[in-house]
Amino acid sequence: MLAFVYFITLIQESNARSLDLFYELSEEALATNDLDEFVRYQSVAYQNKHVIFTDAYDFHIYQVIAQIDGEYKNQFSVFVIPKQNVNYAEVLNDTSDQTGISLINHDTSEVIYQTSSDDDYTEYAVSYGIKKIGFYYYAIVLDENYSIDLSLVDYDGQVILSENIIFTHIVYDENNLGNLIPGFTNQEIEVMLDLPTYIQPALLKNIAMFLVADILVGGIIHFILKRKIL
């Protein structure tokens, strides 16, 4: 039974530390205005394509290689960091939030992607990310080359960025990264998570809770059996 308690504790602390590390890296990214470590934590490989500065925002555009359902995918990732007070969603399901991205094929005028037509965003306010981590971002899977007319709008539906971006699809080869920078290895993430430091206190706490519960249940069963005998 103690082995089961250890297994549950390991899962709990792994999930908790992964989330904590996510927030730690997001805080560092916001403080330094450098998203590289944040992106490395969540990618197989990446490259920083553009950094665009305006009075109200900084925009960081990355090409990311992600592993999705066992396959390597190219993601067009855009990070939006406000530099001054802007309107944003205070709750995740803020239906007034118009924050979104639009990708248009410059050569054909066809829509490549729009958050406004993505069901995943129907009940979620994009700009809520500002409240949670100080910025928000998009990660859109693209499977071919594009000349992209990129448009971003804010909470009030105002255009905050309009830019043409050339996107070149990459066939990922771990033995030939080219200009790509590798993401963190599993070993590096293990060091960053530092699970042994967090598991031992949690394990002792869970074992103590298990023993108390075990004694309590044992006492109740003993009392019931004793009553039946009497």
Steps between C-alpha positions, in 0.01 A plus 500: 500500500789738571623439146160622377531812718845566350369456144212741560733751665741481206220577253362784713837668550606451137186675379528773762869568427442502123237770546717692747792491256271627224411801716861554605614510138211728403599743779860497379387555140288798601776652714770467232282535189672183377274205416772251401510295823119498519482370143778245552307346789204426274662410170712241323686779319440862405629813337421864572379653176407857589474742790277799433473798735214748519408759762249270669634149433800285424437213259723193487449267204642148506500195279468203732535127443254321727423133540125451470344154500841350431570720197726803460300810411595855405334763716480869418516649848430863587555640849334827598646693794327827604730785605229729637156470653266332252155350528495123552270225623474469877333159472566211262148499353477875433273511194588868436860414418568549127872418522602286205732420214442475128733338247426571134683347204651807335514332159141373487319712764368176651462468875766275649381535858279724715425468869151637431413178312683264737258315728776459760475873571123520522495497880852625571630855511847520348602813689437327832863394464601856594332457837656157559858540373529855366474410131321267259599303195379299202645174365355416159596185309599568139589226254635693201680816392308827520531869451281595796307821549488501878243705689454521876213670679466587867224466760301783338543369147761761404784393271828501696721341235484456125803339341605279211703199612673241283455152646713215369388154606776285650525120476646429843819292516659469844835426333486813286345789691616774267404831664281332759590506869418177687250509783594384847586132522316273743811498719513880509131518589551246778771721649277808472207320662722379788234247602694332784497827695122520477402132515646414839302758707183420304558127542541532876182705516303248291632205700398672823153565358476137385601368842250723679225390261606136536490521879164679489344243266648216701356647817154535345506141372613375841220694668239360259621144542506542878141628496389201293668257739326663796 
